[in-house]
Every structure is written in structure tokens, then in C-alpha cells.
Amino acid sequence: MDKALAAFETCLKKSNYRPRYLAVDEFAIHKGHRYATCVMDLETGFILWAGLGRSMADFEHFFKSIGLSLLSRLKAVAMDMNASFNRLFQKYCPKVPIVYDRYHMQAQFGRDVMGAVRLEEAQKHRQEAEALKEYTKETNNPELQKMAREKSHEERKLYTELKKSRWILLKKDDHLNERQKTHLLDILSEHRDLAICYAMKQEMTRLFTLTDYEEALAGWTKWIQAGLESGIPALVKFARQKQKRIKGLAAHALYPINTGKLEGFNNKIKVLKRIGYGYRNMDYFFTLIRFHSLPKNYSSPKFP
């Protein structure tokens, strides 16, 4: 294993290798307790570096161990919005654009905004249904009791529908069948806040398709402003969090890279952990990770 890595790294030196696109991501060594960080060359799939921890002090070892000369041709780096990652790249490679991963952004919006607002709206229906149910016990008017029971049933039905509508709200329009599209329109027409968040989700998807940086920058600026002015707590909070990340979001227009390839490799890391039943020697574990990322043609690599 060590010999194979040494042979590959010798090939890198002989070819004057300099990566152009990198991805950075963290993974759990022991879920909820210890983490490690990986840096991948997106063009070869090779793990340049793996190290313990995810703080600024931990990740700084990457720059010190590989040497800045190796990053002299770096064009862009993809990552999520972990502050330690972007701050250190800004420190050591200030001219290299940081591209925030679109899938992290979309997943977070789906969870923290769409999910939160959907459940909040559902809770309103449940509370209204309970209030109407109590009202039927308080009034002696048969007609009012009937109306309250019917309305309570409607509210309970809306509550159930919203609880089950997670994927309909998150899916792309062209992935919905006609029945689902009709159901989606019904939900959005009855819930203003959800409709606003859904429109923001659609606009976010469009912004990630842009290829002109200035257009993307203007688009993201308007998107953030719309979120801040929406009056929807979850959306306002999300927009405020992303306010300082606009350039990294717009950079996707110039460099449409993401951390997907590295996250896919993280699944292989999980397998290695299961096979090893938890490695005590972390240096060996990280060497094993790098070994399993070696390109198939590492004996005669071709680099850009």
C-alpha cells in the first residue's frame, strides 16, 4: 500500500502535477464525536490529503503538509459552507474562487426552510382542528356543531396532507405526474408562506444553471434580499446566513463543480471503517483512504 502510494506520488512529481479543481468535505469517524477532513482532486479522484478534525487548526495541516507550490495552478475549490475551510483557502490561496456546493445548499433549503414551513403550516391545521373539536363540546347549537365537525375534519385532512407532502414539495416539476402536480397546486394555493418558499426554491434552481458570473451575482443578490424581506422566519434566517456567501454561490456560474464525487467516495470510507471495525491507528487509516482513491492508471497517469 505504501509502495503504491509512493510510486503514484513519484509519477505526480515527474509529470509536474498541479491540481486544478479540488473538493473539500468532512466525514464522521465516530458519528457525533470525531470527524476527519478529505481533500480530493476532482479530475483524478485522488485524495490529496486526509486528516483528523474539521476545525481551522486541524485543516491548516493540509496547507502545511502539501506545500503551496502544489496549488499554484488551482482554479477553483468546491466545499460546503464550513467556515474553517473557506477562511483557510482565502488565507493561503486568496485568488482561488470558492464554489459553494449547490447540493448542500439545496438540501439545507429543503430541510431548514421548506421542511420547517411545511411542518409549521401543518401544525396550524392540527391546532385549528383541535380547537373546532373543543367548540363542538361547548355549544348546544346542532347546526353549529355540524359545521364545526365538518371544518375540523377538513383541517385534520389538510394537516395529514401536509405531513405527507414532503417529497412533492422538494421534487422537480418535471419529475411529478399529473396527479402530483394538481396536488402541489392545491397545497400552494392554500398556503401563502409555502408558495413563497417554493418559488424561492425554483429560483434557486434556475440561478445554479447560469453561466455568466455577473448575472449570477445579481440574481443571488436579489434572491437573498427577497428572502430577507419575506417575513417568513425560517426563510429570513436562511437568507441572513447566506448573505456573506453570495460570491461563492455566484462562482458556480464560472466553475460548475461540486463535492458530489468526494461525498460518493465517503461511502467507500464507511465500508473501510466497517471492515476495520474502527481503526486505532489514524495514520494507517488515512493512508488506506488515499490508497483506495488511486486512479486505475496511476502507473502512467495523464494530467491536464
C-alpha positions as CSV (number, residue, x, y, z in Angstrom):
1,M,0.0,0.0,0.0
2,D,2.8,2.5,1.0
3,K,4.8,1.5,-2.1
4,A,1.8,2.0,-4.4
5,L,1.2,5.5,-3.0
6,A,4.9,6.3,-3.2
7,A,5.0,5.2,-6.8
8,F,2.0,7.3,-7.7
9,E,3.4,10.4,-6.0
10,T,6.6,9.8,-7.9
11,C,4.6,9.9,-11.1
12,L,3.0,13.1,-9.9
13,K,6.3,14.8,-9.4
14,K,7.7,13.7,-12.8
15,S,4.6,15.0,-14.6
16,N,4.8,18.3,-12.8
17,Y,1.4,17.6,-11.4
18,R,-0.7,20.6,-10.2
19,P,-4.4,20.0,-9.4
20,R,-6.9,22.5,-11.0
21,Y,-10.1,21.7,-9.2
22,L,-10.4,20.5,-5.6
23,A,-13.3,19.4,-3.3
24,V,-13.2,19.5,0.5
25,D,-15.6,17.7,2.8
26,E,-15.7,16.2,6.3
27,F,-16.8,12.7,7.4
28,A,-17.5,11.2,10.7
29,I,-15.1,8.7,12.2
30,H,-17.3,8.0,15.1
31,K,-20.7,9.5,14.5
32,G,-21.4,12.6,16.6
33,H,-17.9,12.5,18.2
34,R,-14.9,12.6,15.9
35,Y,-14.5,13.9,12.4
36,A,-11.9,14.0,9.7
37,T,-11.5,16.0,6.5
38,C,-10.6,14.9,3.0
39,V,-9.3,16.9,0.0
40,M,-9.9,15.4,-3.4
41,D,-8.6,16.3,-6.9
42,L,-11.9,16.3,-8.8
43,E,-10.2,15.5,-12.1
44,T,-8.4,12.3,-11.0
45,G,-10.5,11.4,-7.9
46,F,-7.3,11.1,-5.9
47,I,-7.4,12.0,-2.2
48,L,-4.6,14.5,-1.9
49,W,-4.9,14.7,1.9
50,A,-6.9,13.3,4.8
51,G,-6.6,14.4,8.3
52,L,-8.2,14.3,11.7
53,G,-10.6,17.0,12.8
54,R,-12.5,19.7,10.9
55,S,-11.5,22.9,12.8
56,M,-9.3,25.7,11.3
57,A,-6.3,24.4,13.3
58,D,-7.0,20.9,12.0
59,F,-7.4,21.8,8.4
60,E,-4.4,24.1,8.4
61,H,-2.3,20.9,8.4
62,F,-3.4,20.4,4.8
63,F,-1.7,23.5,3.5
64,K,1.4,23.0,5.6
65,S,1.9,19.3,4.6
66,I,1.4,19.5,0.8
67,G,3.1,22.9,0.2
68,L,1.6,25.8,-1.5
69,S,3.5,25.3,-4.7
70,L,1.3,22.3,-5.4
71,L,-1.7,24.6,-5.5
72,S,-0.1,27.1,-8.0
73,R,-2.5,26.1,-10.8
74,L,-5.6,25.7,-8.7
75,K,-8.6,27.3,-10.5
76,A,-11.4,26.6,-8.0
77,V,-12.3,24.6,-4.9
78,A,-15.8,23.2,-4.1
79,M,-17.0,22.9,-0.5
80,D,-20.0,23.4,1.8
81,M,-20.2,26.4,3.9
82,N,-17.9,25.3,6.7
83,A,-16.2,28.5,7.9
84,S,-12.8,26.9,8.6
85,F,-12.5,25.6,5.1
86,N,-13.3,28.8,3.3
87,R,-11.3,31.0,5.6
88,L,-8.1,29.0,5.2
89,F,-8.4,28.9,1.4
90,Q,-8.9,32.7,1.5
91,K,-5.7,32.9,3.6
92,Y,-3.5,30.6,1.6
93,C,-5.0,30.9,-1.9
94,P,-6.7,34.3,-1.9
95,K,-7.1,34.4,-5.7
96,V,-8.7,31.0,-6.0
97,P,-12.6,31.2,-6.2
98,I,-14.5,29.2,-3.6
99,V,-17.6,27.5,-5.1
100,Y,-20.2,26.5,-2.6
101,D,-21.7,23.2,-3.2
102,R,-25.2,23.5,-4.8
103,Y,-26.4,20.2,-3.4
104,H,-25.6,21.2,0.2
105,M,-27.3,24.5,-0.4
106,Q,-30.5,22.9,-1.9
107,A,-30.6,20.2,0.7
108,Q,-30.3,22.7,3.5
109,F,-33.0,24.9,2.0
110,G,-35.3,21.8,1.7
111,R,-34.7,20.9,5.3
112,D,-34.4,24.2,7.1
113,V,-36.9,26.3,5.1
114,M,-39.3,24.1,3.1
115,G,-39.5,21.4,5.8
116,A,-39.8,23.9,8.7
117,V,-42.5,26.0,7.0
118,R,-44.4,22.9,5.9
119,L,-44.5,21.5,9.4
120,E,-45.4,24.9,10.9
121,E,-48.4,25.1,8.5
122,A,-49.4,21.6,9.3
123,Q,-49.3,22.3,13.0
124,K,-51.6,25.3,12.4
125,H,-54.2,22.9,10.8
126,R,-53.9,20.5,13.7
127,Q,-54.4,23.2,16.3
128,E,-57.4,24.5,14.4
129,A,-58.9,21.0,14.2
130,E,-58.5,20.6,17.9
131,A,-60.0,24.0,18.7
132,L,-63.0,23.2,16.5
133,K,-63.4,19.8,18.1
134,E,-63.5,21.5,21.6
135,Y,-66.0,24.1,20.2
136,T,-68.5,21.3,19.4
137,K,-68.5,20.3,23.1
138,E,-69.1,23.9,24.2
139,T,-72.0,24.8,22.0
140,N,-75.5,23.3,22.2
141,N,-76.5,24.5,18.7
142,P,-76.8,21.4,16.5
143,E,-76.2,23.4,13.3
144,L,-73.0,25.0,14.7
145,Q,-71.8,21.6,16.0
146,K,-72.2,20.1,12.5
147,M,-70.4,23.0,10.8
148,A,-67.6,22.8,13.4
149,R,-67.2,19.0,13.0
150,E,-67.0,19.3,9.2
151,K,-64.5,22.2,9.4
152,S,-62.5,20.2,12.0
153,H,-62.4,17.2,9.6
154,E,-61.2,19.5,6.7
155,E,-58.4,20.9,8.9
156,R,-57.4,17.4,10.0
157,K,-57.3,16.3,6.4
158,L,-55.1,19.3,5.4
159,Y,-52.8,18.5,8.3
160,T,-52.4,14.9,7.1
161,E,-51.8,16.0,3.5
162,L,-49.1,18.5,4.5
163,K,-47.4,15.9,6.7
164,K,-47.2,13.6,3.7
165,S,-46.3,16.2,1.1
166,R,-42.6,16.5,1.8
167,W,-41.3,14.9,-1.5
168,I,-43.9,16.6,-3.7
169,L,-42.6,20.0,-2.5
170,L,-39.0,19.0,-2.9
171,K,-39.1,17.2,-6.3
172,K,-38.5,18.9,-9.6
173,D,-41.7,19.8,-11.6
174,D,-40.8,17.5,-14.4
175,H,-40.5,14.6,-12.0
176,L,-44.1,14.9,-10.9
177,N,-47.0,13.1,-12.6
178,E,-50.3,15.0,-13.3
179,R,-52.0,13.9,-10.1
180,Q,-49.0,15.1,-8.1
181,K,-48.9,18.4,-9.9
182,T,-52.5,19.0,-9.2
183,H,-51.9,18.2,-5.5
184,L,-49.0,20.5,-5.4
185,L,-51.0,23.4,-6.9
186,D,-53.7,22.8,-4.3
187,I,-51.2,22.9,-1.4
188,L,-49.5,26.1,-2.7
189,S,-52.8,27.9,-3.4
190,E,-53.9,27.3,0.3
191,H,-50.6,28.1,2.0
192,R,-49.0,31.5,1.1
193,D,-45.8,31.0,3.0
194,L,-45.2,27.6,1.4
195,A,-45.9,29.1,-2.0
196,I,-43.3,31.8,-1.5
197,C,-40.7,29.3,-0.3
198,Y,-41.5,27.1,-3.3
199,A,-41.0,30.0,-5.7
200,M,-37.6,30.7,-3.9
201,K,-36.7,27.1,-4.4
202,Q,-37.5,27.2,-8.1
203,E,-35.5,30.4,-8.5
204,M,-32.5,28.9,-6.7
205,T,-32.5,26.0,-9.1
206,R,-32.5,28.5,-12.0
207,L,-29.7,30.5,-10.6
208,F,-27.5,27.4,-10.4
209,T,-27.9,27.0,-14.2
210,L,-26.5,30.4,-15.1
211,T,-23.1,30.6,-16.8
212,D,-22.5,34.4,-16.5
213,Y,-20.9,35.4,-13.3
214,E,-22.3,39.0,-13.2
215,E,-25.8,37.8,-14.0
216,A,-25.5,35.1,-11.3
217,L,-24.2,37.7,-8.7
218,A,-27.1,40.0,-9.4
219,G,-29.5,37.1,-9.3
220,W,-28.2,35.8,-5.9
221,T,-28.3,39.3,-4.5
222,K,-32.0,39.7,-5.4
223,W,-32.7,36.2,-4.1
224,I,-31.1,37.0,-0.7
225,Q,-32.9,40.3,-0.5
226,A,-36.3,38.7,-1.3
227,G,-35.7,36.1,1.5
228,L,-34.8,38.8,4.0
229,E,-37.9,40.8,3.1
230,S,-40.3,37.7,3.0
231,G,-41.4,38.0,6.7
232,I,-41.1,34.2,6.9
233,P,-38.8,33.4,9.9
234,A,-37.2,30.3,8.5
235,L,-36.6,31.9,5.2
236,V,-35.3,35.2,6.7
237,K,-32.9,33.2,8.9
238,F,-31.6,31.2,5.9
239,A,-31.1,34.3,3.7
240,R,-29.3,36.0,6.5
241,Q,-26.9,33.0,6.9
242,K,-26.1,33.1,3.2
243,Q,-25.7,36.8,2.8
244,K,-21.9,36.7,3.1
245,R,-21.7,33.7,0.8
246,I,-23.0,35.3,-2.4
247,K,-19.8,35.4,-4.3
248,G,-19.2,31.7,-3.6
249,L,-22.7,30.9,-4.9
250,A,-22.3,33.1,-8.0
251,A,-18.9,31.4,-8.7
252,H,-20.8,28.3,-9.7
253,A,-21.6,30.1,-12.9
254,L,-17.9,30.1,-13.8
255,Y,-16.9,26.8,-12.3
256,P,-19.9,24.4,-12.0
257,I,-18.1,22.0,-9.6
258,N,-19.4,20.3,-6.5
259,T,-18.4,17.9,-3.7
260,G,-20.6,15.1,-5.1
261,K,-17.6,13.0,-6.2
262,L,-16.0,13.3,-2.8
263,E,-19.2,12.5,-1.0
264,G,-19.5,9.4,-3.2
265,F,-16.1,8.4,-2.1
266,N,-17.1,8.9,1.5
267,N,-19.3,5.8,1.1
268,K,-16.2,3.8,0.4
269,I,-14.7,5.2,3.6
270,K,-17.7,3.9,5.5
271,V,-17.0,0.5,4.1
272,L,-13.3,0.7,5.1
273,K,-14.4,1.6,8.6
274,R,-16.7,-1.4,8.9
275,I,-14.1,-3.7,7.6
276,G,-11.5,-2.4,10.1
277,Y,-14.0,-2.4,13.0
278,G,-12.7,1.1,13.9
279,Y,-9.1,1.8,13.3
280,R,-7.0,2.9,16.3
281,N,-4.0,4.0,14.1
282,M,-5.4,7.0,12.3
283,D,-2.3,7.5,10.2
284,Y,-2.8,4.0,8.8
285,F,-6.5,4.6,8.2
286,F,-5.8,7.9,6.3
287,T,-3.1,6.1,4.2
288,L,-5.7,3.4,3.4
289,I,-8.2,6.0,2.3
290,R,-5.6,7.6,-0.1
291,F,-4.6,4.2,-1.4
292,H,-8.2,3.3,-2.3
293,S,-8.5,6.6,-4.2
294,L,-5.6,5.8,-6.5
295,P,-6.6,6.1,-10.2
296,K,-6.6,2.8,-12.1
297,N,-3.9,4.1,-14.4
298,Y,-1.7,5.5,-11.7
299,S,1.4,3.9,-13.1
300,S,1.2,6.2,-16.2
301,P,-1.1,9.0,-15.2
302,K,-2.2,11.6,-17.7
303,F,-2.9,15.0,-16.1
304,P,-4.2,18.2,-17.6
